[in-house]
Amino acid sequence: MNIKLRLHEYSDAAFVQGVKNQDPVIQKCLYLHCKKYFSEHYRAVFFAPDDVRDDIFQNTYMALWENIERGKISVKDGVVTGKEEKPLTCSLMTYMMSIAELKYKEITRQNEREDRFADLEARNSRLFREPAEQSDWFPDDERAGKLEAISDCIAVMSERCRQILTLFYAENKKLDEMLSLLPTFTSKDALKTAKNKCMAKLRATSKGLYEERKKM
């Protein structure tokens, strides 16, 4: 199968419908198409080091994928639709780059917060620091309760997520090292996507737990 040739066979509607139908060929083609388009156009949207750029792409692709899975992006009568099932006013790739711009701004704000709280962060492990500092929803004086919620949520996560987060954040393993320890992953991109999904789940569940405890 020649993936490079197949990339040109699919319309935006075919890509979206293929993801919805869990078609592995179209899913792989969409990933490669997004990665190629992103690499060729991201400089028109933002400037960032290679490692930051790669993280932005992974977060962007994950958000695009989730929007399709959740029906925020869909297909109706052969037309790609967005909010309220209205036709998307731009191409799927332009839509993806608008997500990338938002992700870049999130990382910029995160870096600013990390600079302000550098001394505090030094006293916490990476495993707790990232989910705690990537959200704006809790006051600084409630940090202890937030970290406790994060710890409790990690304890009940799937074994795979616990392994990924522990290896990456607590043990400072590089993705290449993690691949040798987690043989179920066949590529660095797949591992990075899984890591981002686990972290997104941790942020969401710890936030919910923390807010529930505040009501008690």
C-alpha angles and dihedrals in degrees: 000000000000106000093184091060094044092055089075094049097070130079122207088261091052091050093050094045091046092055090047090051091046091236104174095206094052091042091056092044091051091051092050092044092051093046093050093046092046092050091051097045111027093093089065089059105037145343119237141150117268095258092050091045091053092050091049091052094049092048091045094049091047090052092049091049092049092048089055094045092049093048096248085122114035144146125253122178089346094306125113109240135193134181115011088002091286116151112270108255094213139035121280090250093051088050089051092052091052087057089048091055090053091048090051091052090049091053091047091053090045091053090051091052091047090054091052093049099036095125092049093047092053089067093055131068119249089246091067100029101065100053091040097051099039094070132067098200101097132061119244092242090060095056095114092058091047093052091048090053090049091051092050092048093050089054092060099039121111116282090247094054092046090052094048096047094043094049094046103037106023100033096032093228119171118235091250090055091046092054090063090050096045105048093177088076115078100186141031091237092056091048093048091050091050091048091052092048092050091050092048090051091048092052092049097046095043091050091052093047092047093051092047091053091051089059093054 
